[in-house]
Amino acid sequence: MDPHDVAQGLSNVRARIDAAARRAGREPASITLVAVSKTKPASAIEAAFREGQRVFGENYAQELVEKSGALAHLAGLEWHFVGRLQSNKAKLVAGIATMVHAVDSEKLARALGRHAEPRPSPLDVLVEVNVGGESSKGGVAPDDVPALLSAIESTPGLRLRGLMSIPPHTESAEGARPFHRALRSLRDANGGEARLPILSMGMTDDLEVAIEEGATMVRVGTAIFGARGVRGSVG
Ligand SMILES: *Cc1c(COP(=O)(O)O)cnc(C)c1O
């Protein structure tokens, strides 16, 4: 995808976010767009950066290390780690990312906290909830959310910021609505916005529905950068 296409994709996504927010009676600026750049080359990230995008999401620790190194000259660029993370990669990620979206165990939280402690500011974390009860996906069961929230709050180096989910694949965006609503209910039942200001939910296919249900962060890859190849293409 050439830089022009990235600019166009980004502008389409911004228009979708704006329209959805207005329909829902929400302030568009209250929704943060995370541009998910996994498998896409550094040049595509630079193209989005030139259009004013500042927050980028990556899924693989090694890819994050490589791209953050290649793009270290872009002042103000922020990396979010949105993928599943093994504790043994916590050190790499805690040294680069400003936020980790998919914390789903106390073990991972402890590892991140330990490696985040030398940072000047705490590492922001979200708890991933397995809203669809799918064994193939990460995330904690809704019943286990309260204990993990407390564990994170008592872990030095971390700052608890909210909840994140990847709903089951459904034929239509509307199918994701009950799962987004469930994440918001969990937020409301566990301290509400004061304790959990961020709801990271909604991707290319369902970002409108997610915004209607209260998303404050949407993670969008395909609609900005184009389809991802099955393999290869890491630049
Ligand atoms: C890849 C990915 C996205 C982006 O998905 P698209 O459908 O391409 O917008 C969002 N969140 C996570 C956790 C991802 O892995």
The ligand as an SDF file (V2000), in Angstrom:
LIG
                    3D

 15 15  0  0  0  0  0  0  0  0999 V2000
   -5.0380   -7.0880   14.3610 C   0  0  0  0  0  0  0  0  0  0  0  0
   -5.7370   -6.5560   15.5550 C   0  0  0  0  0  0  0  0  0  0  0  0
   -6.6090   -5.4680   15.4740 C   0  0  0  0  0  0  0  0  0  0  0  0
   -6.9630   -4.7820   14.1720 C   0  0  0  0  0  0  0  0  0  0  0  0
   -7.8550   -5.5780   13.4480 O   0  0  0  0  0  0  0  0  0  0  0  0
   -8.4800   -5.0600   12.0620 P   0  0  0  0  0  0  0  0  0  0  0  0
   -9.6580   -5.9240   11.8730 O   0  0  0  0  0  0  0  0  0  0  0  0
   -7.4330   -5.2360   11.0240 O   0  0  0  0  0  0  0  0  0  0  0  0
   -8.8580   -3.6380   12.2420 O   0  0  0  0  0  0  0  0  0  0  0  0
   -7.1600   -4.9920   16.6440 C   0  0  0  0  0  0  0  0  0  0  0  0
   -6.8900   -5.5570   17.8380 N   0  0  0  0  0  0  0  0  0  0  0  0
   -6.0620   -6.5960   17.9610 C   0  0  0  0  0  0  0  0  0  0  0  0
   -5.8000   -7.1700   19.3020 C   0  0  0  0  0  0  0  0  0  0  0  0
   -5.4750   -7.1440   16.8290 C   0  0  0  0  0  0  0  0  0  0  0  0
   -4.6730   -8.2040   16.9550 O   0  0  0  0  0  0  0  0  0  0  0  0
  1  2  1  0
  2  3  1  0
  2 14  2  0
  3  4  1  0
  3 10  2  0
  4  5  1  0
  5  6  1  0
  6  7  2  0
  6  8  1  0
  6  9  1  0
 10 11  1  0
 11 12  2  0
 12 13  1  0
 12 14  1  0
 14 15  1  0
M  END
$$$$
